[in-house]
Structures are given as C-alpha cells and as structure tokens.
Amino acid sequence: MMTPHTAMVLAAGYGTRMGALTADRPKPLLTVCGQTLLDRTLDLAAAANTQRVVVNVHYLGDQIRAHLEDRALPHITLSEEQPQILDTGGGVAKALPYLGAEPFFVLNSDNVFVGPNPLQAAVQGWNSDRMDVCLLLIPKAHARAYMRPGDFLLDYNGYPVRRGAAAEAAYVYVGVQIMKPDVFKKVPKGPFSMNVIWDHLLEQGRLGVAIYQGTWVDVGTPEGLAAAESALAEHNA
C-alpha cells in the first residue's frame, strides 16, 4: 500500500444549506471548536504525510486565499474556478495539472472525524491492482447529523452497490477517496459530478471501498456544526 503524497480539497461550494452562516463567509471557513473546517481537513492531510494539497475555490474565494497565505504545511496550490463552479468531478479535472501522475486523495472540506485519520483509513483499503478509485465509507449507524437514506450497500464480496430503489443503504460516503488520474481521461468538459466516474467504475468492477472505524459528522447544516462540536467535546472529555 502506497500512501499518496498529493491531495485535492474541495472548497469551492456555496454551502447553501448553512443558510445565513454562509451569506458572507465560505463554508470551509466556518469553525468547529475554534478551528475552521478547512484547517481541520488540511491538518488531516499533513498528519498523513501529504506533502502537496490543491484547494479549489469559487464562492468567496478571496477569503480562502487570504486565510491560507500564512499556512506553511502542507504546501498549498489554489485552483481557481471562474467564471463558473465546476462541481466535484469538474473541479478535480481542472486541477489535474497540479495533482501529478500518481494516485491522489480527494477530500471534502465539510466533514469532521472523531477517531483514526480518515486518509490513513482509506489507504488501508486501497489496492491499485484491482481498483481505480477507493471510497471511504462508514456504517450509517456511526454517522452523526446525517439525515439521508445512505449511499451504498456491499455485496457478498465486499464490492459497493448503489442504494438504487432500496429505502436505505447501510453505508455512507464520508468525503474521502483515493483516485487514479487516468479515470479523468474520458469525462465531460465543464461541470460534472464525481458520480459520473463512480458509475463508470461500478460497471467495470473497479470501484473499491474502505470502512472508517471512527465517528463521522456530516457538517452540512447548522445542526451539523452543533453535532460536530458535541462529538469533539465528548471525545476530548
């Protein structure tokens, strides 16, 4: 298992579910226990020995740029998305020249983890011989502030299966993945969702998963921010 040394942090979104909290501040700069969501994500990357991180910016990007000016580690490159935001897949596709030829992490900037480093957990499930992308999942029972029906089931071989028409799925994607750059060779131009790549790899049997053994908080709403504060307070008590 080789740990990627490069990561992409997705920080360009509007954070509309946060309501007034993101009217004049980008969601990655909201704080949990006195630390921004973005810095928490970058700290996880640094602790996993990630040497270079690309951060994409669009909504209120000047604030993120100013916030990161004094950060030394990991080394940060900004990927500007103008005039339009490019969605999850399109954002990574645009940043490929900065990410290199080796597999890299892709991280959402709006998650809080309590427990093991999620990047290292993803590496534990990564097998470059049999997968092109590895998604980090968590059992739905260990997800806090998560109100949706779940994302994936696992078949008897441990391969992911979309929830489809099922009422619920046992596992939730927690915003951490390892990707080979080659998966972007035949993607749409402009904005597109990462689901385009995942669905293609599901058909080929090349989408793998790792299971996170800690607690994950979905920080998508003000209630999620409060739940993250509580989870970290419990952990540190």
Phi, psi and chi 1 to 4 in degrees:
 res  aa     phi    psi   chi1   chi2   chi3   chi4
   1 MET       -  121.2  -64.4  176.9  -65.6      -
   2 MET  -104.8  126.1 -174.7 -174.7   76.2      -
   3 THR   -78.0  125.4  -58.9      -      -      -
   4 PRO   -60.6  146.6  -24.9   35.3      -      -
   5 HIS  -105.1    3.1  -64.5  -59.7      -      -
   6 THR  -129.7  146.9  -56.1      -      -      -
   7 ALA  -142.1  153.5      -      -      -      -
   8 MET  -114.6  126.6  172.9   94.1 -169.6      -
   9 VAL  -109.0  122.2  172.8      -      -      -
  10 LEU   -85.2  112.6  -58.8  175.3      -      -
  11 ALA  -136.9   22.5      -      -      -      -
  12 ALA   -97.1   -9.5      -      -      -      -
  13 GLY   -71.4  168.4      -      -      -      -
  14 TYR   -85.8  -21.1  -67.6  100.2      -      -
  15 GLY    62.3   39.5      -      -      -      -
  16 THR   -64.2  -28.8   52.4      -      -      -
  17 ARG   -69.7  -12.5  -71.1 -168.3  -62.3  150.8
  18 MET   -81.0   -6.8  -75.8  -68.0 -179.2      -
  19 GLY    62.2 -131.4      -      -      -      -
  20 ALA   -64.6  -22.6      -      -      -      -
  21 LEU   -62.4  -28.3  -69.1  176.8      -      -
  22 THR  -109.2   18.0   51.0      -      -      -
  23 ALA   -66.6  -34.3      -      -      -      -
  24 ASP  -132.3   16.0   57.7    1.5      -      -
  25 ARG  -147.9  134.4 -179.1  166.2   35.1  161.8
  26 PRO   -68.9  146.5   23.9  -31.3      -      -
  27 LYS   -53.9  -40.8 -176.9  178.0  176.7 -176.5
  28 PRO   -61.1  -16.4  -25.5   36.2      -      -
  29 LEU   -98.2    4.7  -64.2 -171.7      -      -
  30 LEU   -68.0  150.0  -62.5  177.8      -      -
  31 THR  -108.8  147.6   59.4      -      -      -
  32 VAL  -128.8  120.9  174.5      -      -      -
  33 CYS    52.5   41.6  -65.2      -      -      -
  34 GLY    81.3    4.0      -      -      -      -
  35 GLN  -127.3  137.9 -172.9  179.1   27.1      -
  36 THR   -66.6  152.9   69.2      -      -      -
  37 LEU   -58.8  -38.6  -67.6  168.8      -      -
  38 LEU   -64.3  -45.1 -179.7   56.1      -      -
  39 ASP   -65.7  -34.9  -77.0  -45.8      -      -
  40 ARG   -61.6  -42.1  -72.5 -174.2  173.9  -83.4
  41 THR   -66.7  -43.6  -57.0      -      -      -
  42 LEU   -66.1  -34.5  -66.9  170.8      -      -
  43 ASP   -64.5  -39.0  -75.5   -8.8      -      -
  44 LEU   -63.0  -40.6  -69.9  171.8      -      -
  45 ALA   -64.8  -43.2      -      -      -      -
  46 ALA   -63.9  -40.9      -      -      -      -
  47 ALA   -67.2  -23.7      -      -      -      -
  48 ALA   -90.1   12.5      -      -      -      -
  49 ASN    67.3   28.6 -159.9   31.3      -      -
  50 THR   -77.2  124.3  -56.3      -      -      -
  51 GLN   -92.6  -24.9  -61.6  165.2    4.0      -
  52 ARG  -140.2  132.6 -175.7  160.3   46.4   92.7
  53 VAL  -129.1  133.6  173.6      -      -      -
  54 VAL  -102.5  128.5  179.9      -      -      -
  55 VAL  -115.4  121.6  178.6      -      -      -
  56 ASN   -88.5  146.2   69.5  -23.6      -      -
  57 VAL  -137.0  144.6  -67.7      -      -      -
  58 HIS  -147.2  -74.7  175.8   78.6      -      -
  59 TYR   -68.6  120.3  177.3   62.6      -      -
  60 LEU    51.3   40.6  -60.1  176.8      -      -
  61 GLY   -61.9  -27.5      -      -      -      -
  62 ASP   -61.3  -34.3  -72.7  -13.3      -      -
  63 GLN   -67.4  -40.5  -68.3 -173.3   32.5      -
  64 ILE   -67.3  -42.5  -66.6  176.5      -      -
  65 ARG   -58.0  -47.2 -173.8 -177.2  -55.9  104.9
  66 ALA   -65.2  -38.0      -      -      -      -
  67 HIS   -63.8  -34.5 -179.6   79.6      -      -
  68 LEU   -88.8   -4.8  -66.1  174.8      -      -
  69 GLU   -58.1  -36.8  -79.2 -178.5   -5.7      -
  70 ASP   -95.9    4.7  -64.1  -31.3      -      -
  71 ARG   -84.8  128.4  177.6  146.2 -170.6  148.9
  72 ALA   -93.1  -41.8      -      -      -      -
  73 LEU  -129.9  141.3  -65.4  173.2      -      -
  74 PRO   -70.1  170.3   27.1  -33.3      -      -
  75 HIS   -65.7  131.0  175.5   76.6      -      -
  76 ILE  -117.7  134.5  -64.8  171.1      -      -
  77 THR  -119.4  136.0  -59.7      -      -      -
  78 LEU   -95.1  138.0  -66.5 -178.2      -      -
  79 SER  -112.5  108.0  177.2      -      -      -
  80 GLU   -80.3  130.6  -56.9  -84.2   -4.9      -
  81 GLU  -111.9   94.7  -65.6 -173.5   12.3      -
  82 GLN  -140.8  144.8  -63.9  -65.2  -17.0      -
  83 PRO   -83.7   -9.2   32.7  -37.0      -      -
  84 GLN  -120.0  151.6   65.1  179.2  155.9      -
  85 ILE   -76.7  145.8 -165.1  168.2      -      -
  86 LEU  -108.4    6.4  -64.6  173.1      -      -
  87 ASP    66.2  178.8 -154.5  -18.4      -      -
  88 THR   -64.5  -49.1   51.2      -      -      -
  89 GLY   -71.1  -44.5      -      -      -      -
  90 GLY   -64.3  -33.9      -      -      -      -
  91 GLY   -64.5  -43.0      -      -      -      -
  92 VAL   -68.8  -40.5  177.4      -      -      -
  93 ALA   -57.8  -41.8      -      -      -      -
  94 LYS   -64.9  -33.3 -177.8 -178.8 -174.0  -61.7
  95 ALA   -85.8   -1.0      -      -      -      -
  96 LEU   -53.0  -38.8  -75.8  175.9      -      -
  97 PRO   -58.8  -23.6  -26.9   36.5      -      -
  98 TYR   -90.0  -15.6  -54.2  123.9      -      -
  99 LEU   -93.9  -16.2  -68.2  167.0      -      -
 100 GLY    86.5 -175.3      -      -      -      -
 101 ALA   -96.5   -5.2      -      -      -      -
 102 GLU  -100.5  163.1  -61.2  -62.1  -35.6      -
 103 PRO   -56.5  148.0  -27.4   36.9      -      -
 104 PHE  -139.1  159.3   50.3   81.7      -      -
 105 PHE   -79.3  149.2  -66.8  109.8      -      -
 106 VAL  -126.1  126.9  176.8      -      -      -
 107 LEU  -126.6  133.6  -43.7  171.5      -      -
 108 ASN   -74.0  150.6  -67.3   -4.7      -      -
 109 SER   -99.7   12.0   58.5      -      -      -
 110 ASP  -123.4   38.1   58.1   -5.7      -      -
 111 ASN  -122.7  149.1  -56.9  -64.7      -      -
 112 VAL  -123.5  129.2  168.0      -      -      -
 113 PHE  -112.2  138.7  -64.1   88.6      -      -
 114 VAL  -122.2  108.5 -178.5      -      -      -
 115 GLY   135.3 -148.6      -      -      -      -
 116 PRO   -61.0  158.3  -16.7   28.3      -      -
 117 ASN   -63.6  121.9 -171.6  -48.7      -      -
 118 PRO   -66.5  -26.6   23.6  -33.8      -      -
 119 LEU   -67.4  -42.4  -77.8   74.0      -      -
 120 GLN   -67.9  -32.0  -66.2  168.3  -21.7      -
 121 ALA   -65.9  -38.4      -      -      -      -
 122 ALA   -64.4  -38.7      -      -      -      -
 123 VAL   -61.6  -34.8  170.0      -      -      -
 124 GLN   -61.6  -28.6  -67.4  -60.0  -48.5      -
 125 GLY   -97.0   -5.6      -      -      -      -
 126 TRP   -76.3  129.0  173.5 -116.9      -      -
 127 ASN  -139.0   99.9 -176.4  -32.4      -      -
 128 SER   -67.5  -16.7   61.9      -      -      -
 129 ASP   -73.8  -32.8  -69.3  -24.7      -      -
 130 ARG  -117.8    2.2   65.8  177.6 -175.2   84.3
 131 MET  -144.9  152.9   59.9 -175.9   69.8      -
 132 ASP  -108.0  -19.4  -63.6  -39.2      -      -
 133 VAL  -141.1  140.6  168.9      -      -      -
 134 CYS  -123.5  119.5 -179.3      -      -      -
 135 LEU   -95.6  139.2  -54.8  180.0      -      -
 136 LEU   -91.1  121.8 -173.1   62.5      -      -
 137 LEU  -115.9  160.6  -51.5 -179.3      -      -
 138 ILE  -134.4  144.8 -166.0  169.4      -      -
 139 PRO   -57.5  135.9  -24.5   34.3      -      -
 140 LYS   -55.4  -30.6 -169.2  165.6  175.1  -83.7
 141 ALA   -65.8  -20.0      -      -      -      -
 142 HIS  -101.9   11.0  -63.4  165.3      -      -
 143 ALA  -100.9  127.7      -      -      -      -
 144 ARG  -102.9  148.1  -65.9 -160.8 -174.6 -175.5
 145 ALA    61.2   21.1      -      -      -      -
 146 TYR  -102.4  119.3 -179.7   80.4      -      -
 147 MET  -113.4    5.6  -55.0  -56.6  -67.1      -
 148 ARG   -96.9  172.1  -63.1 -176.9  -65.0  -79.0
 149 PRO   -82.3    4.2   26.1  -33.2      -      -
 150 GLY    99.4  165.1      -      -      -      -
 151 ASP  -113.5  -45.0  -60.5  -47.3      -      -
 152 PHE  -135.1  150.7  -68.8   97.2      -      -
 153 LEU  -105.7  163.8  -53.4  164.4      -      -
 154 LEU  -116.8  134.0  -61.2 -176.9      -      -
 155 ASP   -80.5 -176.1   69.5   12.2      -      -
 156 TYR   -66.6  -16.6   60.4   90.9      -      -
 157 ASN   -94.7    0.3  -72.1  -42.6      -      -
 158 GLY    85.4   11.8      -      -      -      -
 159 TYR   -86.7  146.0  -72.0  102.4      -      -
 160 PRO   -74.6  147.0   27.2  -34.3      -      -
 161 VAL  -134.4  133.4  179.2      -      -      -
 162 ARG   -60.2  150.0  -71.7  -78.7 -164.2 -174.7
 163 ARG   -60.7  -37.1  175.4  171.9   54.5   86.5
 164 GLY    58.9 -129.4      -      -      -      -
 165 ALA   -86.3   -2.4      -      -      -      -
 166 ALA   -65.3  148.3      -      -      -      -
 167 ALA   -66.6  -34.7      -      -      -      -
 168 GLU  -145.2  158.0  -71.4 -168.2  -81.3      -
 169 ALA  -125.0  147.1      -      -      -      -
 170 ALA   -76.7  -16.7      -      -      -      -
 171 TYR  -126.7  147.8  -67.7   91.3      -      -
 172 VAL  -121.4  136.6  177.5      -      -      -
 173 TYR   -75.9  131.3  171.3   62.0      -      -
 174 VAL  -108.6   18.7  -63.5      -      -      -
 175 GLY    81.2   23.7      -      -      -      -
 176 VAL  -133.2  130.8  175.2      -      -      -
 177 GLN  -150.2  159.2   58.2 -174.3  -46.7      -
 178 ILE  -112.9  133.6  -60.4  174.0      -      -
 179 MET  -133.2  144.8  -49.7 -170.6   78.4      -
 180 LYS   -87.0  138.0  -67.3  179.0 -179.3  176.9
 181 PRO   -62.6  -23.8   18.7  -29.6      -      -
 182 ASP   -62.6  -21.4  -74.1   -6.4      -      -
 183 VAL   -68.5   -9.0  -59.6      -      -      -
 184 PHE   -97.1    8.2  -70.3   89.2      -      -
 185 LYS   -66.8  -32.5  -77.1 -175.4  174.7  179.0
 186 LYS  -126.4   56.9  -63.7 -179.1  179.4  179.6
 187 VAL  -110.3  162.0  -64.2      -      -      -
 188 PRO   -64.6  156.5  -17.5   28.8      -      -
 189 LYS   -82.5  149.5  -67.1 -173.4 -179.5  -62.5
 190 GLY    79.3 -155.9      -      -      -      -
 191 PRO   -69.2  136.6  -16.8   29.7      -      -
 192 PHE  -161.3  155.7   69.3   92.1      -      -
 193 SER   -82.5  151.6  168.8      -      -      -
 194 MET   -60.9  -21.2 -161.4   70.6   75.8      -
 195 ASN   -60.0  -26.9  -75.5  -65.6      -      -
 196 VAL   -59.1  -44.5  171.5      -      -      -
 197 ILE   -71.1  -45.5  -68.1  173.1      -      -
 198 TRP   -59.2  -43.9  -64.1   -7.8      -      -
 199 ASP   -64.5  -38.5  -73.0  -18.5      -      -
 200 HIS   -63.2  -42.9  177.0   66.9      -      -
 201 LEU   -71.9  -31.4  -65.1 -179.9      -      -
 202 LEU   -60.7  -41.5  -81.0  168.7      -      -
 203 GLU   -63.0  -34.4  -67.4  175.7   -0.1      -
 204 GLN   -89.6   -5.1  -64.7 -175.7  -35.1      -
 205 GLY    70.4   28.1      -      -      -      -
 206 ARG  -113.6   14.9  -60.6  -73.3  -62.5  177.1
 207 LEU  -103.6  117.7 -175.3   68.6      -      -
 208 GLY  -108.1  170.4      -      -      -      -
 209 VAL  -138.1  155.1  -60.1      -      -      -
 210 ALA  -126.7  153.0      -      -      -      -
 211 ILE  -110.8  125.6  -53.2  -58.6      -      -
 212 TYR   -81.0  134.7 -173.5   63.3      -      -
 213 GLN  -100.5    7.3  -59.5  -62.6  -31.1      -
 214 GLY  -108.0 -149.1      -      -      -      -
 215 THR  -113.1  142.6  -62.6      -      -      -
 216 TRP  -126.1  137.6  168.1   75.2      -      -
 217 VAL  -115.0  126.8 -174.7      -      -      -
 218 ASP   -82.4  102.0  179.5   13.4      -      -
 219 VAL   -93.3   66.7 -169.7      -      -      -
 220 GLY  -104.4  -12.9      -      -      -      -
 221 THR  -138.9  167.8   62.4      -      -      -
 222 PRO   -56.1  -35.5  -28.4   36.4      -      -
 223 GLU   -64.1  -34.2  -66.7   76.1   16.3      -
 224 GLY   -66.3  -38.2      -      -      -      -
 225 LEU   -60.1  -45.6  -85.4  177.6      -      -
 226 ALA   -64.0  -39.5      -      -      -      -
 227 ALA   -65.6  -35.8      -      -      -      -
 228 ALA   -66.3  -41.9      -      -      -      -
 229 GLU   -58.2  -45.6  -65.4  -97.1   -1.0      -
 230 SER   -64.5  -43.5  -62.9      -      -      -
 231 ALA   -62.8  -41.9      -      -      -      -
 232 LEU   -70.3  -37.1  -70.7  168.9      -      -
 233 ALA   -63.6  -41.6      -      -      -      -
 234 GLU   -62.5  -42.9  -68.9  170.0   14.5      -
 235 HIS   -66.3  -36.0  179.0   70.8      -      -
 236 ASN   -90.9   -3.1  -64.9  -34.0      -      -
 237 ALA   -70.0      -      -      -      -      -
